[in-house]
Amino acid sequence: MEKEKVYTNLLNPMAQQKPEWDIIPLVERPSTLEERTVYIINQRWGGTQAHEPLLLTMKKWLEDNIRNINVVYRAKLGSYAVNDTDLWKEVGERADAAMIGVPH
């Protein structure tokens, strides 16, 4: 009967991580949202209508409570896995901040 192999040199995937890989620093948060443009993006997880009431309520709250804020609501094209390049380009060019809504 053949002996079962014993692995003595196992690698821990956590130990293999290198902190310099793909580190992209976060953008600095604005000190205020007054006179800024904020995008609220509906990721459509569960369908466009699943979270639209919540996200539109957030939009209204921001508009009612922050002076001179411009809030833009957009539903992303396709499901959450689809890359909506036109939307991301618009957000990159026009938004001072963005909230991506995937509430559940």
PAMIFI-453208 format. One line per field, with one value per residue (C-alpha): x negated, y negated, z negated. Coordinates in Angstrom, 2 decimals, m for minus. Each point is the difference from the previous one (the first is absolute). Example, Ala and Ser with C-alpha at 12.3 -4.5 7.8 and 13.67 -1.06 7.14 Angstrom:
east	m12.30:m1.37
north	4.50:m3.44
up	m7.80:0.66
This chain:
east	0.00:m1.38:m0.51:2.18:m1.96:m0.49:m0.38:m2.48:m0.45:3.48:0.37:2.24:1.72:0.21:m3.76:m0.47:1.73:m2.26:1.27:m1.37:2.24:2.79:0.21:1.88:0.48:3.53:0.90:0.01:3.51:1.27:0.34:3.55:2.60:1.29:m0.25:m1.15:1.41:0.75:1.07:2.19:m0.41:2.57:m1.98:3.29:m0.73:3.40:1.33:0.25:3.14:m1.30:m1.90:1.14:2.34:m2.83:m2.53:2.47:0.78:m3.74:m0.11:2.86:m1.57:m3.29:1.79:2.11:m2.90:m3.11:m0.12:m0.54:m0.69:0.59:1.08:0.16:1.77:m0.93:0.87:m2.96:0.36:0.53:m0.47:m2.59:m2.55:0.23:m2.60:1.85:m3.01:2.01:1.44:m3.39:m1.49:2.81:m0.49:m3.75:0.43:2.89:0.28:m1.70:1.22:2.00:2.09:0.46:3.15:0.12:2.34:1.62
north	0.00:m3.40:m2.64:m3.10:m3.14:m2.54:m3.58:m1.83:m3.14:m1.55:m3.64:m2.37:m2.24:m2.82:0.08:m0.26:m3.35:m2.90:m3.36:m1.85:1.86:m2.00:m2.57:m2.99:m2.67:m1.19:m3.47:m2.52:m0.70:m3.54:m2.01:m0.97:1.02:m3.56:m1.18:3.47:2.53:3.40:2.98:2.71:3.14:2.80:3.21:1.77:2.94:1.65:m2.20:m3.76:m0.33:2.06:m2.87:m3.04:m1.30:0.06:m1.64:m2.70:m0.66:m0.45:m2.42:m2.05:m0.03:m1.31:m2.69:m1.03:m0.08:m1.17:m3.47:m0.30:3.70:1.48:3.65:2.11:3.38:2.59:3.66:1.95:1.73:3.74:2.11:m0.67:2.13:m2.09:m2.75:m3.21:m1.88:m3.03:m0.50:0.37:m2.49:m2.48:0.44:m0.46:m3.21:m1.62:1.34:m1.30:3.09:3.13:2.49:3.40:1.53:3.74:0.05:3.21
up	0.00:1.05:m2.69:0.15:0.95:m2.74:1.15:m2.17:2.12:0.13:0.99:m1.85:2.61:m2.55:m0.40:3.77:0.31:0.82:m1.22:3.03:2.44:1.59:m2.76:1.26:m2.63:m0.64:1.16:m2.82:m1.24:0.49:m3.20:0.99:2.56:0.33:3.61:1.09:2.44:m1.51:2.10:m1.49:2.11:m0.09:0.60:0.82:m2.26:m0.13:2.84:0.47:m2.10:m2.93:m1.61:1.92:m2.74:m2.56:2.33:1.05:m3.67:m0.59:2.92:m1.44:m3.47:1.37:2.01:m3.02:m2.47:1.87:1.52:3.74:0.53:3.43:m0.32:3.15:m0.14:2.62:0.44:1.32:3.35:m0.30:m3.09:m2.68:1.90:3.20:0.35:0.92:1.40:1.16:m3.48:m1.71:2.44:m0.76:m3.73:0.35:1.96:m1.88:m3.54:m3.12:m1.85:0.73:m1.95:1.56:m1.39:m0.45:m3.00:m1.12
